[in-house]
Structures are given as structure tokens and as C-alpha cells.
Amino acid sequence: MTATEPRIVPNFGDEDETDRKLVIICSKGNLDMAYPGLVLANAALGEGIAVDLFFTFWGFDMITKDRQTKLKFSPVGNTAMHLPTGGRMPQWLSPFPGMTWVATKMMRKQIDDLGIPPVDEFLDQIVASGGRLWACRMSADMQGLTMDDLRDDVEDIITAADFMDISEGAQTLFI
């Protein structure tokens, strides 16, 4: 596309329509997989789209009080990891002791340098903007977690059937 060609923008119907819904299933609890769902949820809320985030399996780390500020980034198996110098981290280095700590520190600094809030603060903003947080019943039972273990703004621990009701008619993303 050149600068003079018009952009092709999908038509989702009436511009004044406000009944669009987005549901994001957050299934990963590592630092690099937490942010895609949060960024998309924040963007959708900014466009007036209703957002529900459903946390399951390791995604629970994002909403568990004693884990949400301790998310890590592991370079093991991540062939796309870039170093601040512009090169890529050799895979043979990634399993060495301390590399997860180094990679996590680097990623947190990059996130902070961009002015993006930590996961817990990002979730605060999403909830303040009208987003709702839901926890998966099966995952809670598997991990022995109750509502007391989760952020205070988690709406409830719900079953998959309850999630089907909440997500009816919504665009759904699985991350």
C-alpha cells in the first residue's frame, strides 16, 4: 500500500453501535504472554467495546494475589528473543542458570521504558475502564485456589458453561 492509496477499513455496522463484545481467554502466565491480552483488552475498551477476560490454567498467575507481580519470561525455546544490541540470544545460552532472571529483567525494563504499566496495574486500569475479570472453576480447583487467593476485582470463579453464557455473541480470542 502506498501513502496515496486509501486504507481499507472493515465495516462492522453502525458507527454508533455499542453492543460489540470481546472475550479474551488468558491461558498463559508468563510475562510475554500476559501483555497481548491486556493490550487488546485496553484497546477494545478505548473503542467502547465490552470486554471480559477469562483466566484459565497458567493464566491464573495474572490474577493470583501472590503471583501477579512475579511473572517471568523464559528465553528457553524462544528463538525470536532479541537482545538490546539488536542480535538474537543464542539458544544454547538460554537454559543456563540465571538466564530467566536476565531475560525477565530485560523485558520488564523494555516494558517500563515504553510507559506500559506492570500486569497488576494494567488490570487495575482495565477494570476501572469497565472490563470484567473471570476465573475458571476447573483451573481454580486444580490449583486449590479460592476467591480469597485472587484479586479483589475478579467477578467470580465460573464454570465453562457459565463462560459460554458470558461470551455469547462476543468475538473470542485465545491467548
N, C-alpha and C positions, 0 to 999 in steps of 0.2 A: 504494500500500500504506500502510495506517495503522499506527500503533505497536502496535495491538492485534491486527492480523492476523498469523497465523503466517507465517514465511518459508517459501518453497518451496525446498527444497534437493534437487538431483538425487541419486538413489541410484545409486552406482557399484558396488554389490555389498557383499560382506562388509567391514565396517569394519577387520578385521584383515588384509585382503589387502594384500600389499606388492609385488605384481608389476606395478603400474602404471608405465608408461614415458612420458616426454615427450621428444620430439626437437624442438629449435629450430634452424631454418636461419637463420643470421645472414648476410644478404647486403649489408648497408649498413655503411659505415664512418664515417658522420658521427655526431657526438655525440648528437643527439636520437634516432637510430635504434639506437644501441648499448644504451641503457638498457632499453627494453621487454623484450628477450630476457633480459637479465641479471636484471631484477626477477622475471620469470616463472620463470626457472630457480631462483633463490634461494627463491621461494615454494614451488615444487614440491618441492625438496629438503627444505624445512622440514616438508612434509607426508608425507615418506617416499617420494616418487615418484622413480624413477631418471631421471636427466637426462643427455642427450647434446646438446652444442652442435656444430653443423656450420657451419664458416665458409667462405663462398664469395664470389667476386668481391670487392667492396669491403669486405665483412665481414672480410677478411683483415687490414685495418688494426687491428682489435681485438686480434689475436694476433701481429702482427709486432713484434718487439722494438723497432725504431727508429721505429715509428709509433703504437703503442698509447697513448702518453701525449700525442699531438699531435692527437687527433681534434678536428675543428672543427664548428661549427654555422653554417650559412649561412641568412640570412633571405631570400635571393632565392627568390621563388616561394612562400614560406611565409606565406600570408595569415592564418594563425591566430596568428602571433607576438604575444605580449602584452608590453607594456613594464611595468617595475616600477610605473609610475604607474597602471596599470590600463587604459590605452588600447592601441591596436594600432599597430604600426610601419607607417607609410605605405609601400606597395610601391615608390614612386618613389625612396625613400631607400636601399633595400636593395642596389642594385648599386654604390653609391659606394665608393671605396677606403676600407678600414678598417672597413667595416660587419660583415664576417665576424668580424674580431677583436673588435669591440664585442659582437656577439651571442654569440660563444663565451665571452667573459669574463663576460657577464651570466648565461648558462646555467650555467657552472661555479660561479659564486657561489651561485645558487639551489640547485644540487645539493649543494654543500658546506654551505649553511645548513640543509638538511634532514638532514644527517648521512649522506648517501649517499656511499659511497666512490668514488674515481675508477675508471675502467674496469679498469685493471690490478689494483688491489686487490680490486675486486669479483670478477674472475675468480679471484684467489687464494682468496677465500672460497668460491666455487662449487666449485673443485677440492678444497679442504680438506673440503667437505661431501659429497664423493663424486661431483660432476659430472665429466663427461669432455668434453674438447675435441678436435675432429677438424678437419682441414684438407682442403679439396677439391683433388684431384690436378690437375684441369684449370686451376683458378684459380692454383695454385702454378706450374704450367708456364707459363701466360700471363704471370705476373708475374716469372718467373725466380727464384722463391723455393725454398729448401730447408728442411729441418728446422732447420738452423743459424740461419736467419733468424727462426724462430718461438719463442714462449715455450717454456721447457723442459718445461712440463706439457702441451703438446699431445701427445696419444697417438700420432698418426701422420698422414701425408698419405695420404688414401684416395680411391679412385675412387667414382663414382656407384653402381656395382654393390655395392661394399663398404658404402656408406651404406644401400642398400636392406636388406642383411642386418642391420645395426645397428638400423635403425628398424622392423624387423618387429614388428607388434603395438603400436607406440607411437602416441600422439597426436602429430601433427606440426603445428608452427607455422612459417610462413614469414614472416620479418621482413626 
